[in-house]
Amino acid sequence: MTNGREDSAPEVLGIIGAGRVGRVLARLAVAAGYRVLVAGSGRPARIAATIGAVASGAEVAETAVVAWEADLVVLALPLPAHRGLPADELRGKLVIDAMNYWWEADGLRPEYADLRTSTSEIVQRSLPGARVVKAFNHMGYRDLDEEARPAGTPGRKAIAVAGDDAEDVRTVMRLVDDLGFDPVYAGPLGEGIRLEPGAEAFGADVDATELRAMLERFPTSQRGIMVARARGRRRQ
Ligand SMILES: NC(=O)c1ccc[n+]([C@@H]2O[C@H](COP(=O)([O-])OP(=O)(O)OC[C@H]3O[C@@H](n4cnc5c(N)ncnc54)[C@H](OP(=O)(O)O)[C@@H]3O)[C@@H](O)[C@H]2O)c1
């Protein structure tokens, strides 16, 4: 699990959100050879202590610095907080949306429950000029922490990736692989809804074959039928 750049400067992975998911991703990315920059909402000194305990080698910086310096930026913060992200610094960046609308924590927000739109599309609209790809949202942080394996390991678990640009999707799939999981393409960003809470794939800690099967079953699931109706489409 390396990023294949041992001979040059390591690729810089930024993580905004230093909570359960952010810390696990930081640990996996450091282990994979990335230079990792992490931002949280608190003072960098406090965050540095918690990050240092789990991901020795990760650096802590202000959000705008992480957004500006990183090649890839993972959003691992509560979904409503995307509104406060530094859009200027993220312009032109590949941004990986690992967030979910979790109403118990985030409060009731009808815009995130609108089946016509995936939450990643909402994030994309709030970050003009950034290229948003969805990944790392459906697997629980404990599974992320425990299930990373080298490529080729039998039964290796899979992470789905949804995005509109083929090159960006390839880049994120490579990151998924580097961090220890088989990447599975889930379709364009609007189809990221197949990975959201309420879909079968949400919470999935399964291999690539099973994850693909879950994604393919989505249109015939109750939620898939509701999504198709809301989007004015016949069942696929
Ligand atoms: N938990 C899971 O198993 C899991 C799995 C996959 C994806 N996710 C998704 O990942 C996101 C984070 O989940 P989590 O479980 O890691 O939550 P968490 O443990 O509560 O961590 C969220 C982190 O984001 C920070 N934060 C809040 N507002 C911020 C801002 N404006 N700028 C920078 N950092 C900010 C918080 O810092 P403070 O505490 O200092 O406010 C906290 O460290 C959620 O959208 C969740 O749905 C969760």
The ligand as a Gaussian input file, in Angstrom:
#p B3LYP/6-31G(d) Opt

LIG

0 1
 N      -18.394000       7.787000      12.061000
 C      -18.350000       6.992000      11.001000
 O      -18.255000       5.764000      11.134000
 C      -18.367000       7.602000       9.613000
 C      -17.976000       6.809000       8.528000
 C      -17.898000       7.371000       7.251000
 C      -18.241000       8.703000       7.063000
 N      -18.657000       9.442000       8.138000
 C      -19.009000      10.858000       7.899000
 O      -17.817000      11.615000       8.127000
 C      -18.152000      12.876000       8.709000
 C      -17.419000      12.970000      10.056000
 O      -17.873000      11.908000      10.872000
 P      -17.110000      11.543000      12.228000
 O      -17.778000      10.344000      12.757000
 O      -15.653000      11.552000      11.994000
 O      -17.533000      12.795000      13.113000
 P      -16.790000      13.357000      14.402000
 O      -16.064000      12.272000      15.093000
 O      -17.810000      14.153000      15.119000
 O      -15.715000      14.327000      13.768000
 C      -16.059000      15.473000      13.037000
 C      -14.874000      16.388000      13.133000
 O      -15.107000      17.509000      12.288000
 C      -14.626000      18.648000      12.992000
 N      -15.254000      19.838000      12.477000
 C      -16.501000      20.300000      12.689000
 N      -16.696000      21.451000      12.011000
 C      -15.526000      21.701000      11.372000
 C      -15.072000      22.737000      10.527000
 N      -15.870000      23.756000      10.185000
 N      -13.794000      22.689000      10.067000
 C      -12.970000      21.676000      10.407000
 N      -13.354000      20.666000      11.212000
 C      -14.608000      20.674000      11.682000
 C      -14.980000      18.371000      14.440000
 O      -14.172000      19.144000      15.288000
 P      -14.740000      19.610000      16.740000
 O      -15.061000      18.346000      17.464000
 O      -13.582000      20.363000      17.290000
 O      -15.927000      20.455000      16.433000
 C      -14.653000      16.901000      14.551000
 O      -13.298000      16.688000      14.863000
 C      -19.664000      12.896000       8.868000
 O      -20.231000      13.572000       7.773000
 C      -20.046000      11.421000       8.846000
 O      -21.336000      11.188000       8.380000
 C      -18.706000       8.924000       9.404000

